Amino acid sequence: MCGIVGYVGDKQAAPILLDGLSKLEYRGYDSAGLAVRNGSEKFEVVKAKGRLKVLANKTDDGIALHGTCGIGHTRWATHGEPSETNAHPHTSAAGETDEDADVVGVHNGIIENFQEVKEKLTRRGYTFYSQTDTEVLIKLVDYYYKKYNMGPIDALAKTIVRVRGSYALAVMFKDYPGEVYVARKDSPMIIGVNENESYIASDVPAILKHTRNVYYIGNREMAKLSGGEVTFFNLDGDAIEKELVEIKWDAEAAEKGGYEHFMMKEIHEQPKAVKDTLNSYIKGEGEQKVIDLADVGLGEEEIKEIEQIYVVACGSAWHVGMASQYVIEDLADIPVRVELASEFRYRKLPVNGKGLVIIVSQSGETADSLEALRLAKQKGLKTLAIVNVVGSSIAREADHVMYTFAGPEIAVATTKAYSTQLICGYLLAVQFAKVRGLIDDEKYDYYLEELLALPEKIEKILSDKERIQWFASKFSNAHDIFFIGRGLDYAISLEGSLKMKEISYIHSEAYAAGELKHGTISLIENGTLLIGVLTQKQLYEKTVSNMTECKSRGAYLMGLTTYGHYEIEDHADFVVYIPKADEHFAGSLAVIPLQLLGYYTSVAKGLDVDKPRNLAKSVTVE
């Protein structure tokens, strides 16, 4: 995944582009580059290996580049190692330092048949200076532009037809000063406008300080941008109309707001995000409260007909599916399968024609999840998207959409998006149970009150985080950490383990506690940290027993349980307590200390919490 920006207007472009890239650096940070043009002058292209600050220093924060039209890119390497040569923008010129280029561009995505295209272009006399598929893509645009003596839109259309893969592409042409041309398929792109300026970005935060009026460009569509004007085209080159959408986020929501890291800010935003999501679907007052799925488009008759649910997702969203599976099956009595999107796509899975496929994705652009959605629709299954980004590809293509209201999430390690997705899973479970006659009005009201109490309980956990900070510093040099639990506690352990490994680089694994004696317990040695999650009353004693077995083999035990289970202190070396809640929803509380533990461990090790190595915020390529 990479980040792209573009600007056309009456201001100097480079500082605006650099600022936009700083909001997108979570999308890639091994190299960055700018291409700026001043009127009819030649392109100025500057690239740098490493974090964005290297490029900023190289260009004196953009002041050294003059021009009111430009594009920029921050890279997460796919084709070709991180280097200045492989950094974007790429040009149609024969050599990297050759300024005599007719086309220059940036690209987010993967061109699957780039090698085949490269061989064709080599036979046509093109030479290549980088290892990237993007250089091949730009030179293919140049090839069609010159071969057919056609305009930029026609050249882009010919290119789109020729390549396979995903792309958000922004290009400038030497013969068309003051204009930027774009094309998109499966990789995110938004276009913003105000009176005299047009903007391109991979994500909303990059342009929020300049405009809240944006267009969403569709798959296999193109656009021409000039100062304050945007024209959209279909694959035939015909102009098409697009709806202008107002972004409701406040620009300040994408800033750190006094916190040292975005991740800590986003952890603290969870009470509000959870509350906003709950209030968006729970309507009414007092005993008249109901879950209203009218905006989702799921009617009662459709809910009653569901015989099977498939939750399809990746990473933390898959963990949401694991937790939702327990709650939906227990409350609504509907069988649930939780599938990794990357596996769902390629398995010949027999499906129930009356099944509902729930696709969970923060960005709404996750490549495997998007393709899984399309496969489900091909099989004739109803689809429901749980996403955070309005107008994203998954949101547009699903039959039904349930939005989370997390606001912008910048840190690579998800926190508030996970929590709001989990809330959506709970809401569906409770409403499905009510519609199908499995809970009465009294139980329904009880569950709604328990859900509405979660934000305040999350606040209480966050008010006592210093003990977790102390504990994290104690184990920041650990080599292995194991998380265990049963039932819903196992699902939450999966997320806790992922938080630990992805930002602290400590090897960690989550196991169903009953599986320890089937091999895993052999990994326990003196000092190994083992974290037991214990929020399910019926399974509590069994998990404690598993923990003590590990302690007898040298493990150091941390227990995570609800207030009242003080006897755990007879077994565990360190205990974190969370407020009591209905056991179906306790995971929303248990995950908070695990997020904090991962965060503080990473901080104690002096790591880059928001931008862990080798990872990007959302995976928009396979």
BALUM-668402 format. One line per 10 residues: number of its first residue (from 1); for each residue x negated, y, z of C-alpha. Coordinates in Angstrom, 3 decimals, always signed. Layout:
// residues N
NUM = X,Y,Z  ...
//
This chain:
// residues 622
1 = +0.000,+0.000,+0.000  -1.218,+3.487,-0.872  +0.106,+7.014,-0.530  +0.629,+9.476,-3.376  +1.469,+13.175,-3.415  +1.993,+15.752,-6.127  +2.652,+19.477,-6.362  +3.652,+21.952,-9.048  +4.412,+25.532,-8.109  +3.032,+29.014,-7.532
11 = +0.663,+28.230,-4.636  -2.787,+26.650,-4.549  -2.149,+22.921,-4.820  -5.146,+21.325,-3.081  -4.419,+22.434,+0.524  -0.784,+21.339,+0.109  -1.875,+17.988,-1.292  -4.346,+17.401,+1.545  -1.714,+18.241,+4.134  +0.714,+15.834,+2.459
21 = -1.910,+13.095,+2.384  -2.545,+13.589,+6.100  +1.111,+12.631,+6.688  +0.624,+9.542,+4.526  -2.740,+8.355,+5.792  -0.981,+5.525,+7.638  -0.352,+4.091,+4.151  -4.051,+3.706,+3.377  -7.316,+5.080,+4.629  -10.310,+3.511,+2.910
31 = -10.656,+6.342,+0.342  -8.834,+9.378,-1.002  -8.899,+11.777,-3.928  -7.405,+14.831,-5.603  -6.933,+16.022,-9.183  -6.080,+19.706,-9.573  -5.634,+21.883,-12.602  -5.588,+25.642,-13.032  -3.512,+26.503,-16.104  -5.042,+25.129,-19.278
41 = -8.450,+24.510,-17.709  -9.897,+21.009,-17.357  -8.908,+18.692,-14.537  -10.980,+18.923,-11.378  -11.198,+15.480,-9.798  -12.756,+14.964,-6.359  -12.862,+11.605,-4.563  -14.361,+10.343,-1.330  -14.812,+7.008,+0.416  -13.531,+6.747,+3.984
51 = -10.892,+8.622,+5.927  -9.135,+11.674,+4.554  -11.317,+14.016,+6.598  -14.259,+13.098,+4.333  -12.344,+14.396,+1.325  -11.217,+17.460,+3.274  -14.842,+18.281,+4.176  -15.938,+17.693,+0.610  -13.394,+20.200,-0.717  -13.582,+22.704,+2.152
61 = -10.018,+21.729,+3.130  -8.961,+22.146,-0.468  -10.094,+25.740,-0.794  -12.868,+24.749,-3.229  -10.345,+23.434,-5.757  -8.392,+26.034,-7.716  -5.095,+25.357,-9.416  -1.354,+25.317,-8.845  -0.712,+21.827,-10.223  -2.162,+18.630,-8.803
71 = -1.843,+15.076,-7.553  -3.476,+13.221,-4.659  -3.901,+9.721,-3.295  -4.923,+7.889,-0.126  -5.914,+4.297,-0.809  -5.521,+0.874,+0.745  -7.704,-1.340,-1.434  -6.101,-4.123,-3.483  -8.104,-4.310,-6.731  -11.718,-3.399,-6.123
81 = -13.579,-2.738,-2.897  -13.280,+0.590,-1.088  -15.625,+2.983,-2.888  -15.671,+6.441,-4.401  -15.598,+4.924,-7.892  -12.518,+2.833,-7.152  -10.743,+5.689,-5.388  -7.892,+7.464,-7.165  -7.212,+9.589,-9.187  -8.336,+7.725,-12.290
91 = -8.725,+9.204,-15.742  -8.602,+8.139,-19.366  -12.222,+9.223,-19.822  -14.971,+6.732,-20.682  -16.971,+7.379,-17.524  -16.161,+8.362,-13.981  -18.011,+11.676,-14.236  -16.704,+12.496,-17.718  -14.418,+15.519,-17.368  -13.111,+15.238,-20.938
101 = -9.954,+13.318,-20.060  -6.539,+13.578,-21.665  -4.689,+11.799,-18.846  -5.312,+11.599,-15.100  -3.162,+9.736,-12.609  -2.591,+8.107,-9.224  -0.735,+4.883,-8.511  +0.735,+2.907,-5.625  +1.454,-0.759,-6.352  -0.071,-3.682,-8.220
111 = -0.181,-4.291,-11.959  -0.059,-8.069,-12.204  -1.133,-8.364,-15.846  -3.859,-5.725,-15.658  -6.569,-8.141,-16.813  -4.657,-8.989,-19.980  -4.025,-5.284,-20.660  -7.651,-4.454,-19.935  -8.855,-6.981,-22.510  -6.500,-5.495,-25.099
121 = -7.715,-1.971,-24.408  -11.352,-3.096,-24.514  -10.740,-4.411,-28.033  -9.327,-0.974,-28.878  -12.579,+0.705,-27.814  -11.823,+1.669,-24.210  -14.493,+1.267,-21.557  -13.918,+0.988,-17.812  -15.861,+2.397,-14.878  -13.919,+0.906,-11.938
131 = -12.571,-2.446,-10.751  -9.013,-1.172,-10.339  -5.748,-1.984,-12.059  -4.893,+1.729,-11.831  -7.627,+2.762,-14.279  -6.217,+0.185,-16.687  -2.733,+1.633,-16.217  -3.864,+5.220,-16.887  -5.760,+4.181,-20.010  -2.732,+2.282,-21.265
141 = -0.697,+5.496,-20.927  -3.447,+7.283,-22.857  -3.427,+4.569,-25.541  +0.301,+4.890,-26.253  +0.141,+8.670,-25.974  -2.456,+8.842,-28.747  -1.460,+5.871,-30.904  +2.088,+7.025,-31.503  +1.391,+10.759,-31.167  +4.308,+10.885,-28.737
151 = +5.129,+12.969,-25.714  +4.432,+12.017,-22.081  +7.871,+10.489,-21.411  +7.705,+8.237,-24.467  +4.154,+7.185,-23.565  +5.258,+6.335,-20.026  +8.250,+4.371,-21.337  +6.014,+2.292,-23.628  +3.671,+1.649,-20.690  +6.484,+0.574,-18.370
161 = +7.657,-2.005,-20.881  +4.140,-3.379,-21.308  +3.094,-3.879,-17.663  +4.309,-6.293,-15.004  +4.225,-5.513,-11.316  +5.067,-2.596,-9.081  +4.160,+1.054,-9.385  +4.818,+4.555,-8.230  +2.853,+6.483,-10.853  +2.095,+10.195,-11.119
171 = +0.145,+11.537,-14.116  -0.952,+14.821,-15.649  -1.645,+15.346,-19.352  -4.239,+17.768,-20.726  -1.805,+19.040,-23.367  +0.931,+19.792,-20.818  -0.437,+22.203,-18.192  +1.783,+23.012,-15.246  +3.617,+19.690,-15.438  +3.425,+16.337,-13.638
181 = +5.090,+13.182,-14.955  +6.134,+10.233,-12.813  +7.481,+6.695,-13.178  +8.581,+4.154,-10.612  +9.312,+0.462,-10.156  +9.573,-1.212,-6.710  +7.112,+1.140,-4.992  +8.509,+4.085,-3.007  +8.640,+7.608,-4.379  +10.632,+10.709,-3.553
191 = +10.721,+14.049,-5.354  +11.352,+17.268,-3.463  +12.288,+20.696,-4.802  +12.763,+24.233,-3.649  +13.111,+27.476,-5.556  +9.745,+27.589,-7.341  +8.064,+24.327,-6.359  +8.324,+20.595,-6.954  +6.780,+17.882,-4.791  +6.054,+14.162,-5.099
201 = +5.444,+11.850,-2.149  +5.516,+8.209,-1.129  +7.395,+9.067,+2.070  +9.465,+11.887,+3.502  +7.041,+13.248,+6.168  +4.587,+14.365,+3.481  +6.905,+17.098,+2.199  +9.256,+17.847,+5.119  +7.527,+21.100,+6.050  +8.151,+22.395,+2.514
211 = +11.622,+21.145,+1.653  +14.408,+18.881,+2.826  +16.016,+18.617,-0.616  +14.912,+15.463,-2.381  +15.736,+13.148,-5.255  +15.307,+9.380,-5.162  +13.998,+8.124,-8.477  +15.308,+4.689,-9.448  +13.563,+1.585,-10.750  +12.148,+1.914,-14.252
221 = +13.007,+5.606,-14.342  +10.760,+8.555,-15.168  +10.723,+12.277,-14.454  +9.087,+15.513,-15.569  +8.242,+18.051,-12.863  +7.485,+21.729,-13.294  +7.752,+24.566,-10.784  +11.112,+24.054,-9.059  +12.556,+21.934,-11.876  +12.877,+18.174,-12.296
231 = +14.285,+16.276,-15.279  +14.924,+12.543,-15.025  +14.835,+10.018,-17.857  +15.840,+6.403,-18.345  +13.752,+3.828,-20.186  +15.218,+4.946,-23.513  +13.931,+8.462,-22.921  +17.418,+9.907,-22.412  +17.868,+12.569,-19.733  +19.925,+11.377,-16.745
241 = +21.504,+13.123,-13.759  +20.381,+12.437,-10.172  +21.950,+13.481,-6.890  +20.075,+15.920,-4.679  +19.961,+14.623,-1.083  +19.309,+16.637,+2.062  +16.945,+15.015,+4.577  +18.276,+15.395,+8.110  +14.987,+14.761,+9.924  +13.319,+17.705,+11.585
251 = +9.768,+18.227,+10.312  +8.542,+18.224,+13.911  +9.732,+14.617,+14.242  +6.775,+13.544,+12.141  +4.212,+15.330,+14.348  +2.554,+13.967,+17.493  +4.291,+16.387,+19.815  +1.473,+16.514,+22.375  +0.850,+12.762,+22.552  -2.624,+11.433,+21.837
261 = -1.306,+8.941,+19.291  +1.800,+8.534,+17.170  +2.305,+5.087,+18.664  +2.661,+6.424,+22.199  +4.979,+9.173,+20.973  +7.120,+6.590,+19.206  +7.181,+4.301,+22.254  +8.579,+7.231,+24.238  +11.121,+8.016,+21.527  +12.745,+4.602,+21.915
271 = +15.420,+5.612,+24.445  +16.680,+8.291,+22.044  +16.351,+6.075,+18.965  +18.249,+3.244,+20.664  +20.907,+5.669,+21.920  +21.318,+7.271,+18.480  +21.701,+3.860,+16.841  +24.239,+2.698,+19.424  +26.257,+5.909,+19.160  +26.362,+5.625,+15.396
281 = +28.306,+2.372,+15.582  +30.065,+2.425,+18.969  +33.004,+4.810,+18.709  +35.704,+5.913,+21.128  +35.884,+6.809,+24.812  +36.198,+4.819,+28.034  +37.942,+1.482,+27.621  +38.768,+2.392,+24.024  +35.195,+1.949,+22.805  +34.781,-0.285,+19.761
291 = +32.020,-1.237,+17.346  +32.895,+0.437,+14.057  +31.262,-1.114,+10.986  +33.295,+0.922,+8.484  +30.203,+2.759,+7.236  +28.447,-0.599,+6.882  +31.315,-1.856,+4.734  +31.823,-5.135,+6.593  +35.528,-5.782,+7.041  +37.132,-8.272,+9.420
301 = +38.216,-10.671,+6.699  +34.711,-10.778,+5.277  +33.281,-11.432,+8.758  +35.722,-14.291,+9.361  +34.663,-15.999,+6.116  +30.942,-16.136,+7.010  +29.793,-19.736,+7.521  +26.025,-19.211,+7.613  +23.650,-16.312,+8.205  +20.164,-16.049,+6.747
311 = +17.922,-13.382,+8.297  +15.083,-12.619,+5.893  +12.214,-10.335,+6.894  +8.456,-9.914,+7.402  +6.284,-9.177,+10.437  +8.034,-7.479,+13.351  +11.309,-7.442,+11.429  +11.077,-11.244,+11.292  +10.711,-11.225,+15.069  +13.925,-9.178,+15.216
321 = +15.519,-11.983,+13.232  +14.223,-14.573,+15.696  +15.770,-12.712,+18.637  +19.011,-12.011,+16.762  +19.315,-15.684,+15.909  +19.693,-16.644,+19.585  +22.244,-13.902,+20.272  +24.368,-14.414,+17.150  +24.502,-18.189,+17.538  +25.391,-17.948,+21.233
331 = +28.037,-15.229,+20.938  +29.479,-15.643,+17.439  +28.933,-19.392,+16.953  +27.559,-18.896,+13.435  +24.486,-20.928,+12.445  +21.510,-18.681,+11.691  +18.325,-19.391,+9.749  +15.432,-16.961,+10.070  +13.235,-16.927,+6.986  +9.969,-15.216,+6.147
341 = +10.705,-13.222,+3.017  +7.501,-14.382,+1.343  +8.619,-18.013,+1.810  +12.300,-17.478,+1.076  +11.371,-16.163,-2.365  +9.575,-19.314,-3.440  +11.468,-22.114,-1.703  +14.279,-23.983,-3.370  +16.487,-23.547,-0.325  +20.014,-24.975,-0.577
351 = +22.302,-22.102,+0.414  +25.875,-21.894,+1.625  +27.969,-19.915,-0.845  +29.784,-18.309,+2.090  +26.558,-17.194,+3.667  +25.467,-13.678,+4.537  +21.834,-12.714,+3.921  +20.573,-10.021,+6.296  +17.423,-8.270,+5.045  +15.557,-6.387,+7.776
361 = +12.968,-3.768,+6.784  +11.921,-0.458,+8.344  +10.849,+1.157,+5.082  +13.414,-0.498,+2.852  +10.587,-1.000,+0.365  +8.873,-4.187,+1.640  +8.011,-6.049,-1.552  +8.782,-9.616,-0.454  +11.980,-8.573,+1.302  +13.161,-6.642,-1.742
371 = +12.579,-9.641,-3.994  +14.303,-11.923,-1.478  +17.302,-9.597,-1.566  +17.434,-9.801,-5.347  +17.158,-13.586,-5.226  +20.028,-13.781,-2.731  +22.202,-11.647,-5.000  +21.329,-13.867,-7.972  +22.577,-16.830,-5.939  +25.871,-15.027,-5.377
381 = +25.362,-14.437,-1.652  +26.602,-11.354,+0.169  +23.741,-9.172,+1.423  +23.388,-6.778,+4.337  +20.362,-4.506,+4.734  +19.165,-3.283,+8.128  +16.832,-0.415,+7.208  +15.586,+2.897,+8.560  +15.075,+4.861,+5.349  +18.132,+6.284,+3.608
391 = +17.999,+5.822,-0.164  +15.258,+3.175,-0.048  +15.278,+0.375,-2.619  +16.672,-2.273,-0.263  +19.358,+0.130,+0.966  +20.440,+0.926,-2.588  +20.544,-2.666,-3.798  +22.190,-4.449,-0.851  +25.961,-4.980,-0.776  +26.148,-3.515,+2.737
401 = +23.756,-1.241,+4.638  +23.353,-0.826,+8.390  +20.998,+2.067,+9.076  +18.840,+2.257,+12.153  +18.347,+5.770,+13.441  +14.727,+5.609,+14.505  +13.602,+8.684,+12.598  +10.156,+8.762,+10.982  +7.748,+6.131,+12.300  +4.116,+6.896,+11.507
411 = +2.025,+4.449,+13.553  +1.289,+1.244,+11.664  +2.373,-0.875,+14.651  +6.146,-0.566,+14.818  +7.879,+0.167,+18.108  +11.052,+2.214,+17.800  +11.976,+0.726,+14.412  +11.771,-2.750,+15.955  +13.906,-1.675,+18.909  +16.627,-0.127,+16.750
421 = +16.695,-3.139,+14.431  +17.219,-5.322,+17.498  +20.151,-3.132,+18.524  +21.731,-3.687,+15.109  +21.381,-7.436,+15.606  +23.152,-7.187,+18.964  +25.964,-5.068,+17.532  +26.587,-7.544,+14.743  +26.599,-10.459,+17.188  +29.126,-8.833,+19.528
431 = +31.408,-7.643,+16.730  +31.305,-10.976,+14.910  +32.202,-12.721,+18.171  +35.140,-10.368,+18.762  +36.511,-10.607,+15.212  +36.270,-14.399,+15.254  +38.133,-14.591,+18.575  +35.274,-15.960,+20.647  +35.269,-13.221,+23.299  +38.234,-11.420,+24.856
441 = +38.672,-7.687,+25.348  +37.214,-7.771,+28.851  +34.017,-9.489,+27.713  +33.830,-7.199,+24.680  +34.002,-4.093,+26.884  +31.374,-5.584,+29.208  +28.925,-6.147,+26.349  +29.424,-2.608,+25.036  +28.723,-1.141,+28.472  +25.589,-3.271,+28.793
451 = +24.382,-2.083,+25.396  +25.068,+1.572,+26.176  +23.079,+1.236,+29.431  +19.877,+0.163,+27.629  +18.433,+3.642,+26.828  +18.395,+4.703,+30.485  +16.787,+1.406,+31.495  +14.080,+1.844,+28.849  +13.416,+5.314,+30.320  +12.919,+3.722,+33.735
461 = +10.314,+1.286,+32.365  +8.423,+4.115,+30.660  +8.305,+6.098,+33.904  +6.165,+3.388,+35.509  +3.608,+2.687,+32.809  +0.447,+3.527,+34.784  +0.235,+0.007,+36.287  +0.208,-1.458,+32.780  -2.547,+0.968,+31.780  -4.677,-0.215,+34.712
471 = -4.040,-3.865,+33.866  -4.860,-3.350,+30.162  -8.253,-1.870,+31.025  -8.982,-4.946,+33.135  -8.500,-7.304,+30.165  -9.638,-5.125,+27.273  -12.628,-7.413,+26.674  -10.580,-10.603,+26.555  -11.236,-13.036,+23.707  -7.880,-14.823,+23.773
481 = -4.458,-13.942,+25.147  -1.434,-16.231,+25.118  +2.227,-15.219,+25.403  +4.815,-17.810,+26.371  +8.558,-17.929,+26.886  +11.636,-19.994,+26.146  +14.678,-19.046,+24.118  +14.975,-15.286,+23.686  +11.835,-14.867,+25.784  +9.910,-16.776,+23.124
491 = +11.223,-14.429,+20.424  +10.059,-11.415,+22.436  +6.692,-13.092,+23.072  +6.154,-13.245,+19.315  +6.437,-9.468,+19.078  +4.260,-8.908,+22.152  +1.533,-11.068,+20.679  +1.666,-9.259,+17.342  +1.377,-5.869,+19.033  -1.686,-7.078,+20.903
501 = -3.546,-8.591,+17.973  -2.806,-5.946,+15.351  -4.091,-2.943,+17.300  -6.577,-4.408,+19.826  -8.108,-7.066,+17.506  -7.949,-9.577,+20.348  -6.908,-13.034,+19.254  -3.452,-13.645,+20.688  -0.735,-16.209,+20.085  +2.844,-16.685,+21.208
511 = +4.153,-20.143,+22.000  +7.435,-21.632,+23.069  +6.504,-22.542,+26.637  +7.631,-26.130,+26.241  +5.096,-26.623,+23.450  +2.038,-25.892,+25.575  +1.389,-29.538,+26.383  +1.569,-30.460,+22.724  -1.924,-29.167,+22.108  -2.124,-25.493,+23.011
521 = -2.980,-25.978,+26.677  -6.386,-27.309,+25.602  -7.314,-23.707,+24.733  -6.876,-22.525,+28.319  -10.124,-21.938,+30.205  -11.278,-19.903,+33.199  -10.106,-16.303,+32.925  -7.822,-16.767,+29.913  -4.937,-14.302,+30.163  -1.527,-15.939,+29.889
531 = +1.589,-13.748,+29.834  +4.892,-15.364,+30.725  +8.142,-13.648,+29.716  +10.956,-14.674,+32.090  +14.283,-12.898,+31.512  +16.508,-15.951,+30.925  +17.816,-17.258,+34.256  +18.541,-20.784,+33.040  +15.002,-21.170,+31.661  +13.145,-19.248,+34.392
541 = +11.956,-22.165,+36.518  +10.797,-24.205,+33.547  +8.648,-21.355,+32.248  +7.208,-20.720,+35.726  +6.263,-24.393,+35.838  +4.462,-24.062,+32.506  +2.627,-21.010,+33.785  +1.407,-22.747,+36.939  +0.098,-25.653,+34.833  -2.058,-23.143,+32.998
551 = -3.148,-21.489,+36.234  -4.430,-24.822,+37.516  -6.673,-24.865,+34.444  -8.143,-21.432,+35.144  -5.676,-19.056,+33.458  -5.004,-15.594,+34.854  -1.223,-15.133,+34.922  +0.862,-12.063,+34.159  +4.600,-12.405,+34.703  +7.223,-10.200,+33.046
561 = +10.632,-10.585,+34.654  +13.632,-8.700,+36.029  +13.866,-7.044,+39.424  +14.909,-9.555,+42.070  +12.653,-12.426,+40.969  +10.006,-11.486,+43.536  +9.088,-15.121,+44.144  +7.140,-14.948,+40.899  +4.425,-13.182,+42.894  +3.654,-16.528,+44.538
571 = +2.534,-17.819,+41.146  +1.457,-14.905,+38.952  -1.585,-12.725,+39.552  +0.110,-9.611,+38.173  +3.824,-8.940,+37.693  +5.760,-6.355,+35.691  +9.426,-5.899,+36.521  +12.160,-4.607,+34.239  +15.729,-3.554,+35.153  +18.438,-6.186,+35.081
581 = +20.566,-6.388,+31.946  +22.779,-8.946,+30.289  +20.409,-11.707,+29.251  +21.428,-11.430,+25.595  +19.996,-7.902,+25.517  +17.067,-8.225,+27.960  +14.597,-8.448,+25.085  +15.087,-4.737,+24.410  +13.642,-4.087,+27.863  +11.005,-6.828,+27.980
591 = +9.356,-5.657,+24.753  +8.546,-2.193,+26.159  +5.829,-3.318,+28.639  +4.359,-5.534,+25.902  +4.144,-2.560,+23.534  +2.446,-0.526,+26.258  +0.051,-3.378,+27.024  -1.058,-3.574,+23.405  -1.389,+0.205,+23.180  -3.438,+0.642,+26.346
601 = -5.692,-2.293,+25.481  -6.491,-0.696,+22.142  -7.142,+2.684,+23.786  -9.413,+1.058,+26.383  -11.465,-0.427,+23.537  -11.742,+2.953,+21.805  -9.950,+1.787,+18.656  -7.821,+3.729,+16.184  -4.401,+2.866,+17.563  -2.328,+4.390,+14.758
611 = -4.397,+3.030,+11.880  -5.661,-0.481,+12.688  -8.185,-1.915,+10.285  -6.998,-3.721,+7.145  -3.335,-2.914,+7.827  -0.833,-0.562,+6.246  +2.534,+0.673,+7.484  +4.696,-1.229,+5.021  +3.642,-3.833,+2.497  +4.983,-2.705,-0.849
621 = +2.899,-5.189,-2.856  +2.570,-8.961,-2.539
//
